[in-house]
Amino acid sequence: MPSYDLTPCPVCASNDAEQIASADDVRAEVEMLWEFHQRRLRPGTPERALADRVTFSQHPPLRLARCHQCSLIYRNPRERAIELIETYAAEMPDEATLRTLHDNQRRAYRAQVQRLERAHGRRGAGLEVGSYVGAFLGAARDAGWTFEGLDVNEHAAAFACRMGFRVTVGELDDITRRRFDVIAIWNTFEQLPGAAAAAASARRLLNTGGTLALRVPSGDAYASIRRSLRGPLAPVARTVLAHNNLLGFPYRHGFAARSLARLLTDAGFGDIRFHGDALVPVGDRWTRRWARMEERVVKTLLRGAARSSRFGRRYSPWIEAYARAR
């Protein structure tokens, strides 16, 4: 079992926070998640296929707090940093799982590549932190970018290298005497031991005018939608949260636009732009056909709502941020 520390808000250091989910609340959400996917997975689904769907790298949080000053949702108490890094470094998914994740996510990452090119204004040389199976690296290469990866997991890095990508094993602070046009941290920034320190390290590695691209779970969406888990809208709330890996909140941080803007401004970034989105597809050959269709419809509707209205952006389960290095 991990060991824990009590902490103020990791973004603004405020101790003014409220509890939004107790251990019992989180346990109930995890049970909902298992029940949700049991109906959607085919009989005989192997344990490895449950990863990043009903089982996650981190244990469920003991308690979730929301900062009154910047709206960040965070674990308090939270796991110590060294144990968190060791958890991700020790993961060893099998080759078939890695290949499936790569193929599914590479198609989905094309949208991120397009938005990144619009935000940065041109193609260039970049670094992806938390490159995992190399799906974004592949999508970026397909579009003419020159990207390399960085990951703490040797097994995943070796897989990405076998796929033909350049990936280094390590952390941001291990990279020195290098500069990049773009640093992308998709679905990883919220799990880093110190998000503020990571943003500062990214600024150090970026050329002036370079772009930092982040993709993080929305704490605002989670807090708002989970209120409907008890009531007439419970089936809708459960479906949206489960298809976006938010039930049980397996993340270290859940950002609001306000908390993310404050963190990036303090780290030396400006011209910050946000985009609401849904999680990349997780359905695969172990998912029942109707459930894959359900996932596609839910995420299409969420993305459409994010483009069309402020209300839709507020309830987008995931947030992308694009910021310029000053």
Sequence and secondary structure as in RCSB ss.txt:
>XXXX:A:sequence
MPSYDLTPCPVCASNDAEQIASADDVRAEVEMLWEFHQRRLRPGTPERALADRVTFSQHPPLRLARCHQCSLIYR
NPRERAIELIETYAAEMPDEATLRTLHDNQRRAYRAQVQRLERAHGRRGAGLEVGSYVGAFLGAARDAGWTFEGL
DVNEHAAAFACRMGFRVTVGELDDITRRRFDVIAIWNTFEQLPGAAAAAASARRLLNTGGTLALRVPSGDAYASI
RRSLRGPLAPVARTVLAHNNLLGFPYRHGFAARSLARLLTDAGFGDIRFHGDALVPVGDRWTRRWARMEERVVKT
LLRGAARSSRFGRRYSPWIEAYARAR
>XXXX:A:secstr
   EE    TTT    EEEEE HHHHHHHHHHHHHHHHHHB TT  GGGGBTTTB SS   S EEEETTT  EEE
SSEE HHHHHHHHHH    HHHHHHHHHHHHHHHHHHHHHHHHHHSS  EEEEET TTSHHHHHHHHTT EEEEE
ES HHHHHHHHHTT  EEES GGG  S  EEEEEEES GGGSS HHHHHHHHHHHEEEEEEEEEEEEBHHHHHHH
HGGGSSTTHHHHHHHHHHTT TT  SSEEB HHHHHHHHHHTTEEEEEEEEE       TTB HHHHHHHHHHHH
HHHHHHHH HHHHHT SEEEEEEEE 
